[in-house]
Amino acid sequence: MPSKQRREIERLVEDFRQKKETAKQKPAKRSFREEPFFGMWKDRVDMKEGGAAWVRKLRSGPHWNRLKRDDSR
């Protein structure tokens, strides 16, 4: 095998080994508050009353009431 091809294969094998070792390492644990999506709705006017209240209000609508939806069949 020509030396140029052999070096290319060796490079590919080494890259594969490095990627495999990197994949084995556990990612560093970080706080939930450090996630990029945390606080993304903090400036929304309709969420000022609190998330739980907003969800209750949303679920009180007709789309979430299973009994009313099942009776219409």
C-alpha positions in Angstrom: 0.0 0.0 0.0 1.4 3.4 -0.9 2.6 5.4 2.1 0.2 8.3 1.3 -2.8 6.1 1.6 -1.4 4.4 4.7 -1.0 7.8 6.4 -4.5 8.7 5.5 -5.9 5.5 6.9 -3.9 6.0 10.1 -5.2 9.5 10.4 -8.8 8.3 10.0 -8.3 5.6 12.6 -6.8 8.1 15.1 -9.7 10.5 14.5 -12.2 7.6 15.1 -10.4 6.7 18.4 -10.4 10.2 19.6 -14.1 10.6 18.9 -14.8 7.3 20.6 -13.0 8.5 23.7 -14.8 11.8 23.7 -18.1 10.0 23.5 -17.3 7.9 26.5 -16.7 11.0 28.7 -19.8 12.1 30.6 -20.8 15.7 30.0 -20.3 18.0 32.9 -23.5 18.4 35.0 -24.9 21.9 35.0 -27.7 23.6 36.7 -31.2 23.5 35.1 -31.1 27.3 35.3 -28.0 27.3 33.0 -30.0 25.8 30.1 -30.6 28.2 27.3 -34.4 27.9 27.4 -34.7 28.7 31.1 -36.6 31.9 31.6 -37.5 32.4 27.9 -41.0 33.4 28.8 -40.1 35.7 31.7 -41.1 38.8 29.8 -44.5 37.6 28.5 -47.4 39.7 29.8 -49.9 36.8 29.8 -47.6 34.8 32.1 -47.3 37.4 34.8 -49.8 35.6 37.0 -47.6 32.5 37.1 -47.2 29.5 35.0 -49.5 27.2 36.9 -52.4 29.7 36.8 -51.8 30.2 33.0 -52.0 26.4 32.4 -55.2 26.0 34.5 -56.8 28.8 32.5 -55.6 27.2 29.2 -56.9 23.8 30.2 -60.3 25.2 31.3 -61.1 25.8 27.6 -63.1 23.4 25.4 -60.2 21.8 23.7 -59.0 20.2 27.0 -62.3 19.0 28.4 -62.4 15.3 27.5 -66.0 14.8 28.6 -67.4 17.4 26.3 -65.2 16.2 23.5 -66.2 12.6 23.9 -70.0 13.4 24.1 -69.9 15.0 20.7 -69.2 11.7 18.9 
